[in-house]
Amino acid sequence: MRPWSGACSAWRWLAIAVASLAAYPAHAQPPDFQDRWSGFWTVRFERAPSGSELIAQLPDDVVLIDDAGGGELAAGEYGGLKLSAAALAAVENYDYASELLPENACEAPSVAFYMQAPFPLELYAGRDLIVFRMEYFDLYRVIFMDGRAHPPADAPHTLSGHSVGHWEGDTLVVDTTHIAPGTFMNNGFDHSRDLHLTERFRLSEDGATLRATQVYQDPATFSGRAARYLAWSKRPGEYVLPYDCDPNYGA
C-alpha cells in the first residue's frame, strides 16, 4: 500500500460526507429548538391573549374567532363570518341530536377543530419532522420540514391533512392542505375539503408558553379569512392519556 493511500481514502470519504450533507436543504432552526419545543403542553386559558405580536401579524382582513379552548359559539353564531348559502343551508338542517347517537359520538374532528379543543398534546421537534400527538381522539399530526411540496390536489384528504413547515427566525410557519371535511365550529358549521390552513407558532422567551395563530380560507363555506389564537403551557414530566372514546356516552 502506498503511504499516501490512507490519506486519499480519508479525503474521499470526507468529500462524500460533505456531498451528502449538501443534499439536504438548509434549515435555520432556532438554537436548542428540539429541547425547548418538545414535551407535554396543556391548554392555556387566557382572558386576554398574551401573544399580541402574533395577533398583530394576522392579515388586516381576517376575522378573529373567539371560541378556542372550549369557548363554544351558540347556534346561529359564526364569530362574525359570512357563510355561503350552501353552508347556511347545511347548518339550518343540522340535527344536533345526531351527535349523541352511538355511531356518531366518537367521530373525530379535523385539524381545524381538534387543535383548539381543551385537551393537552405532546410535541416532538426534529430537524426534518415535527410531530404533534394529541390527547383528543388520540390523533397525530406530522409536519414535514424537509422542503417538500404538497402532493397533487387529487391525493387523499385526511383529518390532519398534509403539513409542510419552515422557520422564520424563531417562528414556526406551517401550511396545511388536503384536510378532510369536518367540524369547524361546534354548532353545526362544517368546513369543506378545500380548507387551507396557515399557522404561526412561537415560543415564549422563558420556554414556558407556546402560542399560535391559525388562519383559514375556505371559499366554499365562508367569505374572506378566519383566524383563531391558541396557547399552551409546558408541563415537564406529564404525558397525554388515551382518549378511549365511549360511543355510548350520549346515552
C-alpha positions, 0 to 999 in steps of 0.5 A: 500500500502506498503511504499516501493511500490512507490519506486519499481514502480519508479525503474521499470519504470526507468529500462524500460526507460533505456531498451528502450533507449538501443534499439536504436543504438548509434549515435555520432552526432556532438554537436548542429548538428540539429541547425547548419545543418538545414535551407535554403542553396543556391548554392555556386559558387566557382572558386576554391573549398574551401573544399580541405580536402574533395577533398583530401579524394576522392579515388586516382582513381576517376575522378573529374567532373567539371560541378556542379552548372550549369557548363554544359559539351558540347556534346561529353564531359564526364569530362574525363570518359570512357563510355561503348559502350552501353552508347556511343551508347545511347548518339550518338542517343540522340535527344536533341530536345526531351527535349523541347517537352511538355511531356518531359520538366518537367521530373525530374532528379535523385539524381545524377543530381538534387543535383548539379543543381543551385537551393537552398534546405532546410535541416532538421537534426534529430537524426534518419532522415535527410531530404533534400527538394529541390527547383528543381522539388520540390523533397525530399530526406530522409536519414535514420540514424537509422542503417538500411540496404538497402532493397533487390536489387529487391525493387523499384528504385526511383529518390532519391533512398534509403539513409542510413547515419552515422557520422564520427566525424563531417562528414556526410557519406551517401550511396545511392542505388536503384536510378532510371535511369536518367540524369547524365550529361546534354548532353545526358549521362544517368546513369543506375539503378545500380548507387551507390552513396557515399557522404561526407558532412561537415560543415564549422567551422563558420556554414556558408558553407556546402560542399560535395563530391559525388562519383559514380560507375556505371559499366554499363555506365562508367569505374572506379569512378566519383566524383563531389564537391558541396557547399552551403551557409546558408541563415537564414530566406529564404525558397525554392519556388515551382518549378511549372514546365511549360511543355510548356516552350520549346515552 
